[in-house]
Amino acid sequence: MNSKLKLSFSCYLIASLLLVAYGLFYLLRPEFMPYHAEAVGKSWVEVDPAFQILILALMKAVGGGFLASAFAMVVLLFKAFRKGLRWSFWAIPAIGLIVSFTSLYVTATVALNTPASPPWMVAAFGIVLLTVGFIFSALSDESTEKS
């Protein structure tokens, strides 16, 4: 792998690890996040038990989606990307950007419409990493297949 592909690989791996961290965090959390409490103006114990179940279910679904996306990205990184298969140069960021832009949209919506301060900068950082990774992989002329 040349230096551009190594940098691209590193960006994609860091973005994947961020998704794993947030995925596990949301999947394993027993109550909503502090910024959720700010958004709704209630502590966890003040939220109706039926809504608690719904909120936790949605958080676990998001966590699972983050983990699934990260898993797909890592498998592609260590299998197809390292072999220089050019289709993986765009498939990996496509997976990551879908989940990252969705996350940025959701967190920005909460930030703009409530007093909460959600972690939108993490999603933005993921988008930067994935974009930089894509640019460097696109600029690389190394591959094992004809484009």
C-alpha positions in Angstrom: 0.0 0.0 0.0 1.3 3.4 -0.9 1.3 6.4 1.5 -2.0 7.8 0.2 -3.7 4.5 0.7 -2.2 4.1 4.2 -3.5 7.6 5.1 -6.9 6.7 3.6 -6.9 3.4 5.5 -6.1 5.2 8.8 -8.9 7.7 8.3 -11.4 4.9 7.6 -10.3 2.9 10.6 -10.6 5.9 13.0 -14.1 6.6 11.6 -15.0 3.0 12.1 -13.7 3.0 15.7 -15.8 6.1 16.4 -18.8 4.3 15.2 -18.0 1.3 17.4 -17.5 3.5 20.4 -20.8 5.4 20.0 -22.6 2.2 18.9 -21.6 0.4 22.1 -22.3 3.5 24.2 -25.9 3.8 22.9 -26.5 0.0 22.9 -25.4 -0.4 26.5 -26.7 2.7 28.1 -29.4 2.1 30.7 -31.0 5.6 30.3 -31.0 8.5 27.9 -28.1 10.8 27.4 -27.7 14.0 29.4 -28.4 16.1 26.3 -31.6 14.2 25.9 -32.6 15.4 29.4 -31.8 18.9 28.3 -33.8 18.5 25.1 -37.0 17.4 26.9 -36.5 19.3 30.1 -36.9 16.2 32.2 -34.6 13.9 34.1 -34.8 10.2 33.3 -36.9 9.4 36.3 -39.5 12.0 35.3 -40.1 10.4 31.9 -43.1 8.1 31.7 -42.0 4.4 31.8 -43.6 3.7 28.4 -41.6 6.5 26.9 -38.5 5.2 28.6 -38.9 1.9 26.9 -39.4 3.6 23.5 -36.4 5.9 24.0 -34.1 3.0 25.0 -35.4 0.9 22.1 -34.6 3.8 19.6 -31.1 4.3 21.2 -30.4 0.6 20.9 -31.5 0.6 17.3 -29.1 3.5 16.6 -26.3 1.8 18.5 -26.9 -1.4 16.5 -26.9 0.6 13.2 -23.6 2.2 14.2 -22.1 -1.2 15.0 -23.4 -2.8 11.8 -21.9 0.1 9.7 -18.6 -0.1 11.5 -18.5 -3.9 11.1 -19.1 -3.6 7.3 -16.5 -0.9 7.0 -13.8 -2.8 8.9 -14.5 -6.0 7.0 -14.1 -4.1 3.7 -11.0 -2.4 5.0 -9.2 -5.5 5.9 -10.4 -7.6 3.0 -11.1 -5.6 -0.2 -9.3 -2.3 0.6 -6.0 -3.9 1.6 -6.1 -6.0 -1.6 -6.4 -2.7 -3.6 -9.9 -3.4 -5.0 -11.0 0.0 -6.2 -14.7 -0.6 -5.6 -13.9 -0.6 -1.9 -12.3 2.8 -2.2 -15.8 4.3 -2.6 -17.9 1.6 -0.8 -16.3 2.2 2.6 -16.9 5.9 2.7 -20.4 5.5 1.2 -21.4 3.3 4.2 -19.8 5.6 6.7 -21.1 8.8 5.2 -24.7 7.6 5.2 -24.7 6.9 8.9 -22.5 10.0 9.6 -24.7 12.5 7.7 -27.8 11.0 9.2 -26.3 11.4 12.7 -25.2 15.0 11.9 -28.7 15.8 10.6 -30.4 14.4 13.7 -28.0 16.0 16.2 -28.2 19.4 14.4 -32.0 19.2 14.5 -31.9 18.7 18.2 -29.3 21.4 18.7 -31.3 23.9 16.7 -34.7 23.2 18.2 -34.0 22.5 21.8 -31.7 23.9 24.5 -29.6 20.7 24.3 -26.0 20.4 23.1 -25.8 17.0 21.3 -22.4 15.7 20.1 -22.8 16.9 16.5 -19.1 17.6 16.2 -18.4 13.9 16.5 -20.5 13.2 13.4 -18.9 16.2 11.6 -15.4 14.8 12.5 -16.5 11.4 11.1 -17.6 13.1 7.8 -14.2 14.9 7.6 -12.3 11.6 8.2 -14.3 9.7 5.6 -14.0 12.6 3.0 -10.2 12.8 3.5 -10.0 9.0 3.3 -12.0 9.0 0.0 -9.9 11.8 -1.5 -6.6 10.1 -0.7 -7.8 6.7 -2.0 -9.2 8.4 -5.2 -5.8 10.1 -5.7 -4.0 6.8 -5.4 -3.1 5.0 -8.6 -2.5 1.7 -6.8 -5.0 -1.1 -7.3 -5.2 -4.7 -8.4 -8.0 -4.1 -10.9 -8.6 -1.9 -13.8 -11.0 1.0 -13.0 
